[in-house]
Amino acid sequence: MNIKKSISNDQQSKVETKTGIWTEIGRERFTNLFRRFTYDRDFKLFLIVGLCSGIAGGINSTISNNFLSDVYKLSTTARGLVEFPRELPGALIMVVLGLFAFLGDIRMAAVGMLTAALGMLGLGLFSPTFAVMLVWMMILSLGTHIFMPLAPGIGMTLSRKEEYGVRLGRFNAYNLVATIIGYAIVWAGFKYWGLSYRWAFVIAAVFYVVAAFFLKAMSFQKPAVKKVRFIFRKQYLLFYGLNVANGARKQIFLTFAPWVLIQSYHMTPPVFAVLGLIIAIVSILTRTIVGNAIDIKGERFVLSVEAVFLFLICIGYAFAADFFTPGIAVIIIAGCYIIDNSMSAVEMARSTYLKKIAVEPEDVTPTLSAGTSFDHVVSMTIPFFGGLLWASLGYKYVFLAAALIALINLIMSRRIKIAEN
């Protein structure tokens, strides 16, 4: 009798054990499915954020240089000086995000979109003087720079490690598709509808507000660390160096490449809108390619290829006018402008590199913001010296300096090493 009871107890124990195992497996599967559903829902909302911010950014990037030239009649040196206040919020972004870390990435991103909307409205409606315009420009810059390091962090938080590149590539592709709409608004508005700079800025502000609304609709994620954190680890020195080199080179292109086309070849907002449309179409493809290349070939390969392309682009900017007629030179420079802007997707390779080498998961956002700050410390000063170089020797030497920076970028990119997990 005792033997039978013992056997019965053993069988019951085995059943309970199996039941417990399957219950645990079921709970784990349910948890994974729920997490996946949440990731997918929030990622879809995040894609809409990319669409809205892309339209606003497309409008702003298309008209900003012509706005400064037509309304305020800036010289080349003055145009370089404007970049100091415009990039100052980017240099301070590490401090700003550190102070507001208690909000969490998503809520901070929403604040960034609303701040950008306020700056856009100020530029369009409340800029009676150049000095006042600079204040609104700084507010707009603060908003966009708040969002800048948060976007890749949010995207990777909503992704698995093996799909970082693909998911960020998808977000960036959506963002680029949206810029086509922004460029189309500028092109059709200025060419056919009598759109003014004032109302173009107001339209962009509305889209930034809508982006903030969709960020608010995403699931709130409590920050792992609520206190102010500034991360400086020796493991991230190469990441910081890559950001500094990228900031120097990028700011030369952002400031002086369109200025060459405006001042030397008299390009108007509708023409820039067409160039922007071409850039967006090309970039939809390049961002998908870059995202896949990050996952397949790695960040070292992607960033090295970028550096080589940038060197060649700098040479094109510098020598096109020397070797070709003005008609052909403007086509070459416009082509360099298109290729350069189409490669902006490579920025996500620096973000995924950091994510993969992060000592602690909580390091990612503060380190991305630190990288953005270092990037913009350089961005604030480069245009000033670039303007002086242009004024004294010509724009050729500005882009030769950028070519040297591209070579430095290549050397640093070849030093990237990511340990296999």
C-alpha positions as a LaTeX table, in Angstrom:
\begin{tabular}{lrrr}
\hline
Residue & $x$ (\AA) & $y$ (\AA) & $z$ (\AA) \\
\hline
Met1 & 0.00 & 0.00 & 0.00 \\
Asn2 & 2.80 & 2.38 & 0.93 \\
Ile3 & 4.65 & 1.45 & $-2.25$ \\
Lys4 & 1.59 & 2.30 & $-4.39$ \\
Lys5 & 1.10 & 5.56 & $-2.52$ \\
Ser6 & 4.78 & 6.43 & $-3.03$ \\
Ile7 & 4.51 & 5.72 & $-6.76$ \\
Ser8 & 1.36 & 7.82 & $-6.90$ \\
Asn9 & 3.10 & 10.69 & $-5.13$ \\
Asp10 & 6.08 & 10.46 & $-7.52$ \\
Gln11 & 3.77 & 10.54 & $-10.54$ \\
Gln12 & 1.89 & 13.51 & $-9.12$ \\
Ser13 & 5.19 & 15.27 & $-8.42$ \\
Lys14 & 6.32 & 14.68 & $-12.00$ \\
Val15 & 2.99 & 15.99 & $-13.33$ \\
Glu16 & 3.26 & 19.07 & $-11.12$ \\
Thr17 & 6.86 & 19.59 & $-12.24$ \\
Lys18 & 5.90 & 19.33 & $-15.91$ \\
Thr19 & 2.90 & 21.56 & $-15.33$ \\
Gly20 & 5.15 & 24.09 & $-13.61$ \\
Ile21 & 7.65 & 23.98 & $-16.46$ \\
Trp22 & 4.95 & 24.48 & $-19.08$ \\
Thr23 & 3.36 & 27.22 & $-17.00$ \\
Glu24 & 6.73 & 28.98 & $-16.79$ \\
Ile25 & 7.29 & 28.51 & $-20.54$ \\
Gly26 & 3.79 & 29.80 & $-21.25$ \\
Arg27 & 4.32 & 32.79 & $-19.00$ \\
Glu28 & 7.64 & 33.55 & $-20.69$ \\
Arg29 & 6.12 & 33.24 & $-24.16$ \\
Phe30 & 3.22 & 35.47 & $-23.17$ \\
Thr31 & 5.64 & 38.01 & $-21.73$ \\
Asn32 & 7.72 & 37.95 & $-24.90$ \\
Leu33 & 4.63 & 38.29 & $-27.09$ \\
Phe34 & 3.32 & 41.16 & $-24.96$ \\
Arg35 & 6.70 & 42.87 & $-25.05$ \\
Arg36 & 6.89 & 42.37 & $-28.80$ \\
Phe37 & 3.36 & 43.76 & $-29.25$ \\
Thr38 & 4.26 & 46.79 & $-27.15$ \\
Tyr39 & 7.52 & 47.28 & $-29.06$ \\
Asp40 & 5.69 & 47.06 & $-32.40$ \\
Arg41 & 2.87 & 49.40 & $-31.32$ \\
Asp42 & 5.28 & 51.99 & $-29.95$ \\
Phe43 & 7.64 & 51.61 & $-32.88$ \\
Lys44 & 4.77 & 52.29 & $-35.30$ \\
Leu45 & 3.90 & 55.42 & $-33.34$ \\
Phe46 & 7.58 & 56.33 & $-33.42$ \\
Leu47 & 7.56 & 55.98 & $-37.21$ \\
Ile48 & 4.70 & 58.51 & $-37.33$ \\
Val49 & 6.86 & 60.82 & $-35.19$ \\
Gly50 & 9.57 & 60.39 & $-37.82$ \\
Leu51 & 7.12 & 61.34 & $-40.56$ \\
Cys52 & 5.92 & 64.50 & $-38.80$ \\
Ser53 & 9.38 & 65.68 & $-37.73$ \\
Gly54 & 10.66 & 64.88 & $-41.23$ \\
Ile55 & 8.11 & 67.18 & $-42.88$ \\
Ala56 & 8.95 & 70.01 & $-40.47$ \\
Gly57 & 12.69 & 69.46 & $-40.86$ \\
Gly58 & 12.37 & 69.30 & $-44.65$ \\
Ile59 & 10.65 & 72.68 & $-44.74$ \\
Asn60 & 13.21 & 74.23 & $-42.39$ \\
Ser61 & 16.31 & 72.88 & $-44.12$ \\
Thr62 & 15.04 & 73.98 & $-47.54$ \\
Ile63 & 14.27 & 77.61 & $-46.68$ \\
Ser64 & 16.65 & 78.47 & $-43.81$ \\
Asn65 & 19.67 & 79.54 & $-45.89$ \\
Asn66 & 17.58 & 81.52 & $-48.38$ \\
Phe67 & 15.71 & 83.07 & $-45.45$ \\
Leu68 & 18.97 & 84.36 & $-43.98$ \\
Ser69 & 20.22 & 85.57 & $-47.36$ \\
Asp70 & 17.01 & 87.21 & $-48.61$ \\
Val71 & 15.68 & 88.73 & $-45.39$ \\
Tyr72 & 18.88 & 89.65 & $-43.54$ \\
Lys73 & 21.37 & 90.00 & $-46.45$ \\
Leu74 & 24.19 & 88.21 & $-44.63$ \\
Ser75 & 27.76 & 88.17 & $-45.88$ \\
Thr76 & 29.77 & 84.95 & $-45.94$ \\
Thr77 & 31.58 & 85.89 & $-42.71$ \\
Ala78 & 28.30 & 86.81 & $-41.01$ \\
Arg79 & 26.76 & 83.53 & $-42.16$ \\
Gly80 & 29.59 & 81.68 & $-40.43$ \\
Leu81 & 29.07 & 83.71 & $-37.24$ \\
Val82 & 25.35 & 82.83 & $-37.14$ \\
Glu83 & 26.30 & 79.20 & $-36.59$ \\
Phe84 & 27.71 & 79.99 & $-33.14$ \\
Pro85 & 24.37 & 80.85 & $-31.48$ \\
Arg86 & 22.54 & 78.29 & $-33.61$ \\
Glu87 & 24.81 & 75.45 & $-32.51$ \\
Leu88 & 25.19 & 76.60 & $-28.88$ \\
Pro89 & 22.15 & 74.55 & $-27.70$ \\
Gly90 & 23.71 & 71.47 & $-29.28$ \\
Ala91 & 26.91 & 72.03 & $-27.32$ \\
Leu92 & 24.90 & 72.26 & $-24.09$ \\
Ile93 & 22.58 & 69.34 & $-24.85$ \\
Met94 & 24.48 & 66.97 & $-22.54$ \\
Val95 & 23.65 & 69.24 & $-19.62$ \\
Val96 & 20.04 & 69.77 & $-20.74$ \\
Leu97 & 19.30 & 66.05 & $-21.10$ \\
Gly98 & 21.09 & 65.34 & $-17.84$ \\
Leu99 & 18.90 & 67.82 & $-15.96$ \\
Phe100 & 15.70 & 66.43 & $-17.48$ \\
Ala101 & 16.66 & 62.74 & $-17.29$ \\
Phe102 & 13.89 & 62.17 & $-14.74$ \\
Leu103 & 11.33 & 62.60 & $-17.55$ \\
Gly104 & 12.56 & 59.58 & $-19.51$ \\
Asp105 & 13.59 & 59.53 & $-23.17$ \\
Ile106 & 10.09 & 59.62 & $-24.69$ \\
Arg107 & 8.84 & 62.55 & $-22.64$ \\
Met108 & 12.08 & 64.45 & $-23.21$ \\
Ala109 & 11.64 & 63.88 & $-26.95$ \\
Ala110 & 8.10 & 65.30 & $-26.76$ \\
Val111 & 9.45 & 68.38 & $-24.97$ \\
Gly112 & 12.01 & 68.72 & $-27.74$ \\
Met113 & 9.33 & 68.69 & $-30.44$ \\
Leu114 & 7.25 & 71.33 & $-28.63$ \\
Thr115 & 10.33 & 73.51 & $-28.14$ \\
Ala116 & 11.14 & 73.23 & $-31.85$ \\
Ala117 & 7.55 & 74.22 & $-32.68$ \\
Leu118 & 7.86 & 77.31 & $-30.47$ \\
Gly119 & 11.09 & 78.30 & $-32.22$ \\
Met120 & 9.48 & 77.86 & $-35.64$ \\
Leu121 & 6.52 & 80.04 & $-34.68$ \\
Gly122 & 8.89 & 82.71 & $-33.37$ \\
Leu123 & 10.89 & 82.73 & $-36.62$ \\
Gly124 & 7.74 & 83.04 & $-38.68$ \\
Leu125 & 5.66 & 85.45 & $-36.63$ \\
Phe126 & 7.81 & 87.27 & $-34.08$ \\
Ser127 & 11.18 & 88.18 & $-35.65$ \\
Pro128 & 11.12 & 91.93 & $-36.27$ \\
Thr129 & 14.91 & 92.25 & $-35.95$ \\
Phe130 & 17.98 & 90.13 & $-36.59$ \\
Ala131 & 18.76 & 89.88 & $-32.85$ \\
Val132 & 15.26 & 88.62 & $-32.01$ \\
Met133 & 15.45 & 86.16 & $-34.89$ \\
Leu134 & 18.65 & 84.69 & $-33.39$ \\
Val135 & 16.82 & 84.03 & $-30.10$ \\
Trp136 & 14.06 & 82.11 & $-31.86$ \\
Met137 & 16.65 & 80.26 & $-33.94$ \\
Met138 & 18.35 & 79.12 & $-30.71$ \\
Ile139 & 15.01 & 77.91 & $-29.32$ \\
Leu140 & 14.34 & 75.94 & $-32.50$ \\
Ser141 & 17.87 & 74.57 & $-32.35$ \\
Leu142 & 17.40 & 73.52 & $-28.71$ \\
Gly143 & 14.27 & 71.57 & $-29.60$ \\
Thr144 & 15.79 & 69.72 & $-32.55$ \\
His145 & 18.98 & 68.98 & $-30.62$ \\
Ile146 & 17.01 & 67.55 & $-27.70$ \\
Phe147 & 15.44 & 65.08 & $-30.11$ \\
Met148 & 18.66 & 64.34 & $-32.00$ \\
Pro149 & 20.42 & 61.98 & $-29.54$ \\
Leu150 & 17.13 & 60.63 & $-28.13$ \\
Ala151 & 15.77 & 59.34 & $-31.45$ \\
Pro152 & 18.33 & 56.53 & $-32.00$ \\
Gly153 & 18.17 & 55.61 & $-28.31$ \\
Ile154 & 14.38 & 55.26 & $-28.42$ \\
Gly155 & 14.56 & 53.32 & $-31.68$ \\
Met156 & 17.08 & 50.83 & $-30.29$ \\
Thr157 & 15.11 & 50.47 & $-27.04$ \\
Leu158 & 12.18 & 49.35 & $-29.19$ \\
Ser159 & 14.35 & 46.82 & $-31.06$ \\
Arg160 & 16.35 & 43.67 & $-30.48$ \\
Lys161 & 20.14 & 43.79 & $-30.84$ \\
Glu162 & 20.20 & 41.87 & $-34.12$ \\
Glu163 & 17.84 & 44.39 & $-35.72$ \\
Tyr164 & 19.22 & 47.71 & $-34.49$ \\
Gly165 & 20.41 & 48.71 & $-37.95$ \\
Val166 & 17.28 & 47.58 & $-39.79$ \\
Arg167 & 14.86 & 49.28 & $-37.37$ \\
Leu168 & 16.83 & 52.55 & $-37.26$ \\
Gly169 & 17.10 & 52.36 & $-41.04$ \\
Arg170 & 13.32 & 52.03 & $-41.26$ \\
Phe171 & 12.78 & 55.02 & $-38.98$ \\
Asn172 & 15.23 & 57.10 & $-40.99$ \\
Ala173 & 13.62 & 56.00 & $-44.25$ \\
Tyr174 & 10.20 & 57.13 & $-42.99$ \\
Asn175 & 11.78 & 60.38 & $-41.88$ \\
Leu176 & 13.25 & 60.86 & $-45.35$ \\
Val177 & 10.00 & 60.03 & $-47.10$ \\
Ala178 & 8.41 & 62.78 & $-45.02$ \\
Thr179 & 11.03 & 65.31 & $-46.09$ \\
Ile180 & 9.80 & 64.79 & $-49.65$ \\
Ile181 & 6.48 & 66.22 & $-48.50$ \\
Gly182 & 8.32 & 69.10 & $-46.83$ \\
Tyr183 & 10.29 & 69.82 & $-50.00$ \\
Ala184 & 7.10 & 69.56 & $-52.08$ \\
Ile185 & 5.37 & 72.09 & $-49.81$ \\
Val186 & 8.25 & 74.55 & $-50.31$ \\
Trp187 & 8.54 & 73.94 & $-54.05$ \\
Ala188 & 4.83 & 74.24 & $-54.83$ \\
Gly189 & 4.24 & 76.90 & $-52.20$ \\
Phe190 & 6.96 & 79.31 & $-53.33$ \\
Lys191 & 6.53 & 78.60 & $-57.05$ \\
Tyr192 & 2.75 & 78.56 & $-57.41$ \\
Trp193 & 0.93 & 79.50 & $-54.18$ \\
Gly194 & 2.78 & 82.62 & $-53.08$ \\
Leu195 & 3.97 & 80.96 & $-49.86$ \\
Ser196 & 6.06 & 83.25 & $-47.66$ \\
Tyr197 & 8.85 & 82.37 & $-45.27$ \\
Arg198 & 6.49 & 83.35 & $-42.42$ \\
Trp199 & 3.82 & 80.76 & $-43.21$ \\
Ala200 & 6.33 & 78.09 & $-44.17$ \\
Phe201 & 7.70 & 78.27 & $-40.62$ \\
Val202 & 4.15 & 78.14 & $-39.19$ \\
Ile203 & 3.33 & 74.99 & $-41.19$ \\
Ala204 & 6.54 & 73.35 & $-39.93$ \\
Ala205 & 5.61 & 74.28 & $-36.34$ \\
Val206 & 2.26 & 72.48 & $-36.68$ \\
Phe207 & 3.99 & 69.26 & $-37.71$ \\
Tyr208 & 6.36 & 69.45 & $-34.73$ \\
Val209 & 3.30 & 69.74 & $-32.44$ \\
Val210 & 1.73 & 66.66 & $-34.06$ \\
Ala211 & 5.00 & 64.76 & $-33.55$ \\
Ala212 & 4.88 & 65.65 & $-29.83$ \\
Phe213 & 1.29 & 64.33 & $-29.67$ \\
Phe214 & 2.30 & 60.91 & $-31.02$ \\
Leu215 & 5.28 & 60.73 & $-28.66$ \\
Lys216 & 2.83 & 61.37 & $-25.80$ \\
Ala217 & 0.71 & 58.45 & $-27.08$ \\
Met218 & 3.63 & 56.00 & $-26.74$ \\
Ser219 & 3.98 & 53.81 & $-23.66$ \\
Phe220 & 5.74 & 55.73 & $-20.94$ \\
Gln221 & 9.00 & 54.09 & $-19.92$ \\
Lys222 & 10.24 & 54.98 & $-16.46$ \\
Pro223 & 13.89 & 56.02 & $-16.63$ \\
Ala224 & 16.26 & 53.52 & $-15.06$ \\
Val225 & 18.14 & 56.42 & $-13.48$ \\
Lys226 & 16.29 & 59.56 & $-12.37$ \\
Lys227 & 19.23 & 61.62 & $-11.16$ \\
Val228 & 21.51 & 63.74 & $-13.31$ \\
Arg229 & 24.16 & 61.58 & $-15.01$ \\
Phe230 & 27.17 & 62.61 & $-17.05$ \\
Ile231 & 29.00 & 59.58 & $-18.43$ \\
Phe232 & 32.68 & 59.76 & $-19.34$ \\
Arg233 & 34.38 & 56.38 & $-19.71$ \\
Lys234 & 37.64 & 55.62 & $-21.47$ \\
Gln235 & 35.79 & 52.90 & $-23.42$ \\
Tyr236 & 33.87 & 55.68 & $-25.21$ \\
Leu237 & 36.85 & 57.84 & $-26.24$ \\
Leu238 & 36.77 & 56.62 & $-29.86$ \\
Phe239 & 33.03 & 57.30 & $-30.01$ \\
Tyr240 & 33.65 & 60.86 & $-28.81$ \\
Gly241 & 36.44 & 61.30 & $-31.37$ \\
Leu242 & 34.20 & 60.09 & $-34.19$ \\
Asn243 & 31.57 & 62.61 & $-33.14$ \\
Val244 & 34.05 & 65.49 & $-33.04$ \\
Ala245 & 35.40 & 64.70 & $-36.51$ \\
Asn246 & 31.89 & 64.23 & $-37.86$ \\
Gly247 & 30.77 & 67.53 & $-36.32$ \\
Ala248 & 33.62 & 69.47 & $-37.90$ \\
Arg249 & 33.17 & 68.00 & $-41.34$ \\
Lys250 & 29.35 & 68.10 & $-41.22$ \\
Gln251 & 29.20 & 71.75 & $-40.20$ \\
Ile252 & 31.40 & 72.79 & $-43.10$ \\
Phe253 & 28.96 & 71.11 & $-45.47$ \\
Leu254 & 25.82 & 72.37 & $-43.72$ \\
Thr255 & 27.04 & 75.96 & $-43.64$ \\
Phe256 & 29.06 & 76.43 & $-46.80$ \\
Ala257 & 27.83 & 73.87 & $-49.37$ \\
Pro258 & 24.42 & 75.54 & $-49.79$ \\
Trp259 & 26.08 & 78.94 & $-49.45$ \\
Val260 & 28.24 & 78.17 & $-52.52$ \\
Leu261 & 25.11 & 77.33 & $-54.49$ \\
Ile262 & 23.29 & 80.45 & $-53.28$ \\
Gln263 & 26.10 & 83.02 & $-53.49$ \\
Ser264 & 28.01 & 81.72 & $-56.53$ \\
Tyr265 & 25.20 & 80.11 & $-58.55$ \\
His266 & 22.12 & 82.01 & $-57.25$ \\
Met267 & 19.95 & 79.02 & $-56.41$ \\
Thr268 & 16.44 & 79.82 & $-55.14$ \\
Pro269 & 14.17 & 77.99 & $-52.63$ \\
Pro270 & 12.25 & 76.09 & $-55.39$ \\
Val271 & 15.56 & 74.80 & $-56.82$ \\
Phe272 & 16.71 & 73.72 & $-53.35$ \\
Ala273 & 13.35 & 72.00 & $-52.94$ \\
Val274 & 14.02 & 69.99 & $-56.12$ \\
Leu275 & 17.50 & 69.09 & $-54.85$ \\
Gly276 & 15.93 & 68.12 & $-51.54$ \\
Leu277 & 13.42 & 65.90 & $-53.33$ \\
Ile278 & 16.24 & 64.12 & $-55.16$ \\
Ile279 & 18.15 & 63.75 & $-51.88$ \\
Ala280 & 15.11 & 62.26 & $-50.18$ \\
Ile281 & 14.48 & 59.73 & $-52.96$ \\
Val282 & 18.13 & 58.66 & $-53.02$ \\
Ser283 & 18.29 & 58.58 & $-49.22$ \\
Ile284 & 15.32 & 56.22 & $-48.91$ \\
Leu285 & 17.49 & 53.66 & $-50.67$ \\
Thr286 & 20.77 & 54.56 & $-48.95$ \\
Arg287 & 19.25 & 54.47 & $-45.45$ \\
Thr288 & 17.89 & 50.99 & $-46.04$ \\
Ile289 & 21.26 & 49.89 & $-47.44$ \\
Val290 & 23.16 & 51.46 & $-44.52$ \\
Gly291 & 20.83 & 49.85 & $-41.96$ \\
Asn292 & 21.36 & 46.40 & $-43.49$ \\
Ala293 & 25.10 & 47.00 & $-43.91$ \\
Ile294 & 25.43 & 47.83 & $-40.19$ \\
Asp295 & 23.86 & 44.50 & $-39.24$ \\
Ile296 & 25.77 & 42.48 & $-41.86$ \\
Lys297 & 29.17 & 44.19 & $-42.34$ \\
Gly298 & 29.45 & 46.18 & $-39.11$ \\
Glu299 & 30.03 & 49.76 & $-38.08$ \\
Arg300 & 33.74 & 49.80 & $-38.93$ \\
Phe301 & 33.04 & 49.00 & $-42.59$ \\
Val302 & 30.15 & 51.48 & $-42.90$ \\
Leu303 & 31.98 & 54.41 & $-41.30$ \\
Ser304 & 35.14 & 53.73 & $-43.31$ \\
Val305 & 33.22 & 53.76 & $-46.59$ \\
Glu306 & 31.54 & 57.01 & $-45.53$ \\
Ala307 & 34.92 & 58.66 & $-44.87$ \\
Val308 & 36.22 & 57.70 & $-48.33$ \\
Phe309 & 33.09 & 59.06 & $-50.04$ \\
Leu310 & 33.29 & 62.29 & $-48.05$ \\
Phe311 & 36.90 & 62.85 & $-49.07$ \\
Leu312 & 35.94 & 62.52 & $-52.74$ \\
Ile313 & 32.97 & 64.84 & $-52.27$ \\
Cys314 & 35.23 & 67.50 & $-50.72$ \\
Ile315 & 37.54 & 67.30 & $-53.72$ \\
Gly316 & 34.52 & 67.74 & $-55.99$ \\
Tyr317 & 33.38 & 70.86 & $-54.12$ \\
Ala318 & 36.90 & 72.31 & $-54.12$ \\
Phe319 & 37.96 & 71.83 & $-57.76$ \\
Ala320 & 34.78 & 71.71 & $-59.87$ \\
Ala321 & 34.96 & 75.42 & $-60.74$ \\
Asp322 & 38.68 & 75.16 & $-61.63$ \\
Phe323 & 38.36 & 72.40 & $-64.22$ \\
Phe324 & 34.89 & 72.88 & $-65.72$ \\
Thr325 & 32.67 & 75.59 & $-67.15$ \\
Pro326 & 30.20 & 77.23 & $-64.72$ \\
Gly327 & 27.30 & 75.22 & $-66.16$ \\
Ile328 & 29.05 & 71.88 & $-65.59$ \\
Ala329 & 30.63 & 73.00 & $-62.29$ \\
Val330 & 27.24 & 73.80 & $-60.77$ \\
Ile331 & 25.98 & 70.34 & $-61.76$ \\
Ile332 & 29.02 & 68.71 & $-60.13$ \\
Ile333 & 28.65 & 70.79 & $-56.95$ \\
Ala334 & 24.91 & 70.09 & $-56.83$ \\
Gly335 & 25.72 & 66.38 & $-57.29$ \\
Cys336 & 28.18 & 66.52 & $-54.39$ \\
Tyr337 & 25.49 & 68.28 & $-52.34$ \\
Ile338 & 23.01 & 65.48 & $-53.11$ \\
Ile339 & 25.45 & 62.65 & $-52.33$ \\
Asp340 & 26.68 & 64.33 & $-49.16$ \\
Asn341 & 23.16 & 64.78 & $-47.78$ \\
Ser342 & 22.14 & 61.30 & $-48.87$ \\
Met343 & 24.86 & 59.84 & $-46.65$ \\
Ser344 & 23.51 & 61.37 & $-43.46$ \\
Ala345 & 22.03 & 57.94 & $-42.64$ \\
Val346 & 25.51 & 56.78 & $-41.66$ \\
Glu347 & 25.01 & 58.74 & $-38.44$ \\
Met348 & 23.11 & 55.76 & $-37.05$ \\
Ala349 & 26.26 & 53.61 & $-37.32$ \\
Arg350 & 27.85 & 55.73 & $-34.59$ \\
Ser351 & 24.76 & 55.19 & $-32.43$ \\
Thr352 & 24.68 & 51.41 & $-32.90$ \\
Tyr353 & 28.44 & 51.27 & $-32.25$ \\
Leu354 & 27.90 & 52.95 & $-28.89$ \\
Lys355 & 24.95 & 50.71 & $-28.06$ \\
Lys356 & 27.07 & 47.61 & $-28.68$ \\
Ile357 & 30.06 & 48.75 & $-26.59$ \\
Ala358 & 28.03 & 50.31 & $-23.76$ \\
Val359 & 29.31 & 49.17 & $-20.35$ \\
Glu360 & 25.82 & 49.68 & $-18.88$ \\
Pro361 & 22.51 & 50.01 & $-20.77$ \\
Glu362 & 21.87 & 53.24 & $-18.86$ \\
Asp363 & 25.03 & 54.73 & $-20.40$ \\
Val364 & 23.53 & 55.00 & $-23.89$ \\
Thr365 & 21.38 & 58.15 & $-23.70$ \\
Pro366 & 23.82 & 60.28 & $-21.63$ \\
Thr367 & 26.74 & 59.18 & $-23.81$ \\
Leu368 & 24.82 & 59.92 & $-27.02$ \\
Ser369 & 24.04 & 63.36 & $-25.62$ \\
Ala370 & 27.70 & 63.85 & $-24.65$ \\
Gly371 & 28.71 & 62.91 & $-28.19$ \\
Thr372 & 26.22 & 65.44 & $-29.55$ \\
Ser373 & 27.64 & 68.12 & $-27.24$ \\
Phe374 & 31.24 & 67.44 & $-28.32$ \\
Asp375 & 30.07 & 67.42 & $-31.94$ \\
His376 & 28.50 & 70.85 & $-31.51$ \\
Val377 & 31.34 & 72.45 & $-29.57$ \\
Val378 & 33.28 & 71.99 & $-32.80$ \\
Ser379 & 30.27 & 72.98 & $-34.93$ \\
Met380 & 30.08 & 76.33 & $-33.15$ \\
Thr381 & 33.64 & 77.35 & $-34.01$ \\
Ile382 & 34.28 & 75.75 & $-37.42$ \\
Pro383 & 31.93 & 78.05 & $-39.42$ \\
Phe384 & 33.62 & 81.18 & $-38.03$ \\
Phe385 & 37.07 & 80.08 & $-39.17$ \\
Gly386 & 35.57 & 78.68 & $-42.38$ \\
Gly387 & 34.05 & 82.07 & $-43.12$ \\
Leu388 & 37.39 & 83.79 & $-42.58$ \\
Leu389 & 39.12 & 81.20 & $-44.80$ \\
Trp390 & 36.54 & 81.72 & $-47.54$ \\
Ala391 & 36.83 & 85.51 & $-47.33$ \\
Ser392 & 40.63 & 85.47 & $-47.51$ \\
Leu393 & 41.41 & 82.57 & $-49.88$ \\
Gly394 & 38.15 & 81.39 & $-51.44$ \\
Tyr395 & 35.73 & 78.55 & $-50.72$ \\
Lys396 & 38.05 & 75.96 & $-52.30$ \\
Tyr397 & 40.25 & 75.95 & $-49.18$ \\
Val398 & 37.25 & 75.50 & $-46.89$ \\
Phe399 & 36.51 & 72.18 & $-48.58$ \\
Leu400 & 40.16 & 71.15 & $-48.69$ \\
Ala401 & 40.14 & 71.51 & $-44.90$ \\
Ala402 & 37.02 & 69.33 & $-44.85$ \\
Ala403 & 38.87 & 66.73 & $-46.96$ \\
Leu404 & 41.62 & 66.58 & $-44.32$ \\
Ile405 & 39.00 & 66.03 & $-41.62$ \\
Ala406 & 37.51 & 63.20 & $-43.72$ \\
Leu407 & 40.93 & 61.48 & $-43.75$ \\
Ile408 & 41.17 & 61.79 & $-39.96$ \\
Asn409 & 37.68 & 60.30 & $-39.75$ \\
Leu410 & 38.82 & 57.35 & $-41.87$ \\
Ile411 & 41.79 & 56.66 & $-39.59$ \\
Met412 & 39.56 & 56.63 & $-36.51$ \\
Ser413 & 36.90 & 54.48 & $-38.21$ \\
Arg414 & 39.50 & 51.79 & $-38.92$ \\
Arg415 & 40.16 & 51.53 & $-35.16$ \\
Ile416 & 36.62 & 50.40 & $-34.32$ \\
Lys417 & 36.47 & 47.04 & $-32.57$ \\
Ile418 & 33.32 & 45.40 & $-31.18$ \\
Ala419 & 33.62 & 42.33 & $-29.01$ \\
Glu420 & 31.43 & 39.38 & $-30.03$ \\
Asn421 & 28.91 & 38.32 & $-27.39$ \\
\hline
\end{tabular}
